[in-house]
Amino acid sequence: MALLKQISTGKVVASGIHNLESAKEVAALAGYVEGDYEIVYSAEEVAQARLSDYQAKSDHLFIDYMANLTEFGDSAQATLDAKQSWLAARAEIKASYPKS
């Protein structure tokens, strides 16, 4: 679960937030203006979300890259394209879940 933090005061105002919808409900009940709150996930939740995204968005591209590397070699265009697709997916995930 996550915390709901009011941006203008910097204070955590609620816990037990399950998702964006529950955060919106709690913020509306508390009278907070849209955009004056954020969801703060625990480090464990962030790590789990990052891992899930790697599994869903990146792992299969790595397998494609390795298959092309094995079959065609490291200078083949298919291998270079597969590698670029995999690295782009990894970069997107890293940007979404920066490690602090």
Secondary structure, 3 states (H helix, E strand, C coil): CEEEEECCCCCEEEEEECCHHHHHHHHHHHCCCCCCEEEEECHHHHHHHHHHHHHHHHHHHHHHHHHHHHHHCCCCHHHHHHHHHHHHHHHHHHHHCCCC
